[in-house]
Amino acid sequence: MASNEINTETPQLNPVIEPLSWMLGTWLSDPPGDGTFPSMKPFQYLEEVQISHVGQPMLNFSFNAFHPDTRKPMHRECGFIRIKPDTNKVAFISAQNTGLVEVEEGEVNGQELSIASHSLGRISFAKKPHVEQITRKFRLNSDGKLEQTVSMATTTQPMTQHLHVTYKKVTP
């Protein structure tokens, strides 16, 4: 291959991330996700999730939420999911369009990933109240759908469920 060509062949899945292979693919919310929090009125959203790999010992992800009626972009985040080799310890590294950057850590057990914020960073002009803690759970349910539940605590609210969404796989 010439040095200016990019290899477009799908690389081999790195064996380190095999325990997370059930997350791979493009997923669309079905039905729309539900958002609630004491400081905001309940809302619904559509979301497309892409979870892929390039042969490295990590997954790449992007979450793109849209308003269900207007289709206008809402929340967006992207990052990486890593596994500590030879363990079930997982790190989830995310940058969000709200100005929040987070590292969550936890464990994968079968087809369930449970993680909690380990460190958070934010832009200096982030909207208040500030997020102080986040937990997430991903699981592949018996229908082959991916579910995500996100809870958070802010400077004014204790840990409360914030989002729940179920995704249908649209491409492998």
Contacts in CASP RR format, 6 or more apart in sequence:
PFRMAT RR
TARGET T0000
AUTHOR 0000-0000-0000
METHOD contacts of the structure
MODEL  1
MASNEINTETPQLNPVIEPLSWMLGTWLSDPPGDGTFPSMKPFQYLEEVQ
ISHVGQPMLNFSFNAFHPDTRKPMHRECGFIRIKPDTNKVAFISAQNTGL
VEVEEGEVNGQELSIASHSLGRISFAKKPHVEQITRKFRLNSDGKLEQTV
SMATTTQPMTQHLHVTYKKVTP
1 7 0 8 1.000
11 53 0 8 1.000
11 54 0 8 1.000
11 55 0 8 1.000
12 55 0 8 1.000
13 21 0 8 1.000
13 53 0 8 1.000
13 55 0 8 1.000
14 53 0 8 1.000
14 55 0 8 1.000
14 56 0 8 1.000
14 57 0 8 1.000
14 58 0 8 1.000
16 57 0 8 1.000
16 83 0 8 1.000
16 85 0 8 1.000
17 53 0 8 1.000
17 57 0 8 1.000
17 58 0 8 1.000
17 59 0 8 1.000
17 81 0 8 1.000
17 83 0 8 1.000
19 83 0 8 1.000
19 88 0 8 1.000
19 108 0 8 1.000
19 110 0 8 1.000
20 59 0 8 1.000
20 81 0 8 1.000
20 83 0 8 1.000
20 90 0 8 1.000
20 108 0 8 1.000
20 113 0 8 1.000
22 110 0 8 1.000
22 111 0 8 1.000
22 140 0 8 1.000
23 51 0 8 1.000
23 59 0 8 1.000
23 81 0 8 1.000
23 113 0 8 1.000
23 138 0 8 1.000
23 140 0 8 1.000
23 146 0 8 1.000
24 51 0 8 1.000
24 52 0 8 1.000
24 53 0 8 1.000
24 59 0 8 1.000
24 172 0 8 1.000
25 50 0 8 1.000
25 51 0 8 1.000
25 52 0 8 1.000
25 169 0 8 1.000
25 171 0 8 1.000
25 172 0 8 1.000
26 48 0 8 1.000
26 49 0 8 1.000
26 50 0 8 1.000
26 51 0 8 1.000
26 169 0 8 1.000
26 170 0 8 1.000
26 171 0 8 1.000
27 48 0 8 1.000
27 49 0 8 1.000
27 50 0 8 1.000
27 51 0 8 1.000
27 146 0 8 1.000
27 167 0 8 1.000
27 168 0 8 1.000
27 169 0 8 1.000
27 170 0 8 1.000
28 46 0 8 1.000
28 47 0 8 1.000
28 48 0 8 1.000
28 49 0 8 1.000
28 167 0 8 1.000
28 168 0 8 1.000
28 170 0 8 1.000
29 45 0 8 1.000
29 46 0 8 1.000
29 47 0 8 1.000
29 48 0 8 1.000
29 165 0 8 1.000
29 166 0 8 1.000
29 167 0 8 1.000
29 168 0 8 1.000
30 145 0 8 1.000
30 166 0 8 1.000
30 167 0 8 1.000
30 168 0 8 1.000
31 166 0 8 1.000
32 44 0 8 1.000
32 45 0 8 1.000
32 46 0 8 1.000
32 68 0 8 1.000
32 165 0 8 1.000
33 44 0 8 1.000
33 45 0 8 1.000
33 46 0 8 1.000
33 47 0 8 1.000
33 163 0 8 1.000
33 164 0 8 1.000
33 165 0 8 1.000
33 166 0 8 1.000
34 42 0 8 1.000
34 43 0 8 1.000
34 44 0 8 1.000
34 163 0 8 1.000
34 164 0 8 1.000
34 165 0 8 1.000
35 42 0 8 1.000
35 43 0 8 1.000
35 44 0 8 1.000
35 45 0 8 1.000
35 162 0 8 1.000
35 163 0 8 1.000
35 164 0 8 1.000
36 42 0 8 1.000
36 43 0 8 1.000
36 161 0 8 1.000
36 162 0 8 1.000
37 152 0 8 1.000
37 157 0 8 1.000
37 160 0 8 1.000
37 162 0 8 1.000
38 157 0 8 1.000
38 160 0 8 1.000
39 129 0 8 1.000
39 154 0 8 1.000
39 156 0 8 1.000
39 157 0 8 1.000
44 68 0 8 1.000
45 65 0 8 1.000
45 66 0 8 1.000
45 67 0 8 1.000
45 68 0 8 1.000
45 74 0 8 1.000
45 75 0 8 1.000
45 165 0 8 1.000
46 65 0 8 1.000
46 66 0 8 1.000
46 67 0 8 1.000
46 68 0 8 1.000
46 71 0 8 1.000
47 63 0 8 1.000
47 64 0 8 1.000
47 65 0 8 1.000
47 66 0 8 1.000
47 165 0 8 1.000
47 167 0 8 1.000
48 63 0 8 1.000
48 64 0 8 1.000
48 66 0 8 1.000
49 61 0 8 1.000
49 62 0 8 1.000
49 63 0 8 1.000
49 64 0 8 1.000
49 146 0 8 1.000
49 167 0 8 1.000
50 60 0 8 1.000
50 61 0 8 1.000
50 62 0 8 1.000
51 59 0 8 1.000
51 60 0 8 1.000
51 61 0 8 1.000
51 81 0 8 1.000
52 59 0 8 1.000
52 60 0 8 1.000
52 61 0 8 1.000
53 59 0 8 1.000
53 60 0 8 1.000
54 60 0 8 1.000
57 82 0 8 1.000
57 83 0 8 1.000
57 85 0 8 1.000
58 80 0 8 1.000
58 81 0 8 1.000
58 82 0 8 1.000
58 83 0 8 1.000
59 80 0 8 1.000
59 81 0 8 1.000
60 78 0 8 1.000
60 79 0 8 1.000
60 80 0 8 1.000
61 78 0 8 1.000
61 79 0 8 1.000
61 80 0 8 1.000
61 81 0 8 1.000
62 76 0 8 1.000
62 77 0 8 1.000
62 78 0 8 1.000
62 79 0 8 1.000
63 75 0 8 1.000
63 76 0 8 1.000
63 77 0 8 1.000
63 78 0 8 1.000
64 73 0 8 1.000
64 76 0 8 1.000
65 73 0 8 1.000
65 74 0 8 1.000
65 75 0 8 1.000
65 76 0 8 1.000
66 72 0 8 1.000
66 73 0 8 1.000
66 74 0 8 1.000
67 74 0 8 1.000
75 96 0 8 1.000
75 97 0 8 1.000
75 98 0 8 1.000
76 96 0 8 1.000
76 97 0 8 1.000
77 94 0 8 1.000
77 95 0 8 1.000
77 96 0 8 1.000
77 97 0 8 1.000
78 94 0 8 1.000
78 95 0 8 1.000
79 93 0 8 1.000
79 94 0 8 1.000
79 95 0 8 1.000
80 92 0 8 1.000
80 93 0 8 1.000
81 90 0 8 1.000
81 91 0 8 1.000
81 92 0 8 1.000
81 93 0 8 1.000
81 113 0 8 1.000
82 90 0 8 1.000
82 91 0 8 1.000
82 93 0 8 1.000
83 89 0 8 1.000
83 90 0 8 1.000
83 91 0 8 1.000
83 108 0 8 1.000
84 90 0 8 1.000
84 91 0 8 1.000
88 107 0 8 1.000
88 108 0 8 1.000
88 109 0 8 1.000
89 105 0 8 1.000
89 106 0 8 1.000
89 107 0 8 1.000
90 105 0 8 1.000
90 106 0 8 1.000
90 107 0 8 1.000
90 108 0 8 1.000
90 113 0 8 1.000
90 115 0 8 1.000
91 103 0 8 1.000
91 104 0 8 1.000
91 105 0 8 1.000
91 106 0 8 1.000
91 118 0 8 1.000
92 102 0 8 1.000
92 103 0 8 1.000
92 104 0 8 1.000
92 105 0 8 1.000
92 115 0 8 1.000
92 136 0 8 1.000
93 102 0 8 1.000
93 103 0 8 1.000
94 100 0 8 1.000
94 101 0 8 1.000
94 102 0 8 1.000
94 103 0 8 1.000
94 104 0 8 1.000
95 101 0 8 1.000
96 102 0 8 1.000
98 126 0 8 1.000
98 127 0 8 1.000
99 122 0 8 1.000
99 123 0 8 1.000
99 126 0 8 1.000
100 120 0 8 1.000
100 121 0 8 1.000
100 122 0 8 1.000
100 126 0 8 1.000
100 131 0 8 1.000
101 120 0 8 1.000
101 121 0 8 1.000
101 122 0 8 1.000
102 117 0 8 1.000
102 119 0 8 1.000
102 120 0 8 1.000
102 121 0 8 1.000
102 134 0 8 1.000
103 117 0 8 1.000
103 118 0 8 1.000
103 119 0 8 1.000
103 120 0 8 1.000
104 115 0 8 1.000
104 116 0 8 1.000
104 117 0 8 1.000
104 118 0 8 1.000
104 134 0 8 1.000
104 135 0 8 1.000
104 136 0 8 1.000
105 115 0 8 1.000
105 116 0 8 1.000
105 118 0 8 1.000
106 113 0 8 1.000
106 114 0 8 1.000
106 115 0 8 1.000
106 116 0 8 1.000
107 113 0 8 1.000
107 114 0 8 1.000
107 115 0 8 1.000
111 139 0 8 1.000
111 140 0 8 1.000
112 137 0 8 1.000
112 138 0 8 1.000
112 139 0 8 1.000
112 140 0 8 1.000
113 136 0 8 1.000
113 137 0 8 1.000
113 138 0 8 1.000
113 139 0 8 1.000
114 135 0 8 1.000
114 136 0 8 1.000
114 137 0 8 1.000
115 135 0 8 1.000
115 136 0 8 1.000
115 137 0 8 1.000
116 133 0 8 1.000
116 134 0 8 1.000
116 135 0 8 1.000
116 136 0 8 1.000
117 133 0 8 1.000
117 134 0 8 1.000
117 135 0 8 1.000
120 131 0 8 1.000
120 132 0 8 1.000
120 133 0 8 1.000
120 134 0 8 1.000
122 130 0 8 1.000
122 131 0 8 1.000
128 155 0 8 1.000
129 154 0 8 1.000
129 155 0 8 1.000
129 156 0 8 1.000
129 157 0 8 1.000
130 154 0 8 1.000
130 155 0 8 1.000
131 152 0 8 1.000
131 153 0 8 1.000
131 154 0 8 1.000
132 152 0 8 1.000
132 153 0 8 1.000
132 154 0 8 1.000
132 155 0 8 1.000
133 152 0 8 1.000
133 153 0 8 1.000
133 159 0 8 1.000
134 150 0 8 1.000
134 151 0 8 1.000
134 152 0 8 1.000
134 153 0 8 1.000
135 150 0 8 1.000
135 151 0 8 1.000
135 152 0 8 1.000
135 159 0 8 1.000
136 148 0 8 1.000
136 149 0 8 1.000
136 150 0 8 1.000
136 151 0 8 1.000
137 147 0 8 1.000
137 148 0 8 1.000
137 149 0 8 1.000
138 146 0 8 1.000
138 147 0 8 1.000
138 148 0 8 1.000
139 146 0 8 1.000
139 147 0 8 1.000
140 146 0 8 1.000
140 147 0 8 1.000
141 147 0 8 1.000
141 166 0 8 1.000
144 169 0 8 1.000
145 166 0 8 1.000
145 167 0 8 1.000
145 168 0 8 1.000
145 169 0 8 1.000
146 166 0 8 1.000
146 167 0 8 1.000
146 169 0 8 1.000
147 164 0 8 1.000
147 165 0 8 1.000
147 166 0 8 1.000
147 167 0 8 1.000
148 163 0 8 1.000
148 164 0 8 1.000
148 165 0 8 1.000
148 167 0 8 1.000
149 161 0 8 1.000
149 163 0 8 1.000
149 164 0 8 1.000
150 161 0 8 1.000
150 162 0 8 1.000
150 163 0 8 1.000
150 164 0 8 1.000
151 159 0 8 1.000
151 160 0 8 1.000
151 161 0 8 1.000
151 162 0 8 1.000
152 159 0 8 1.000
152 160 0 8 1.000
152 162 0 8 1.000
153 159 0 8 1.000
153 160 0 8 1.000
END
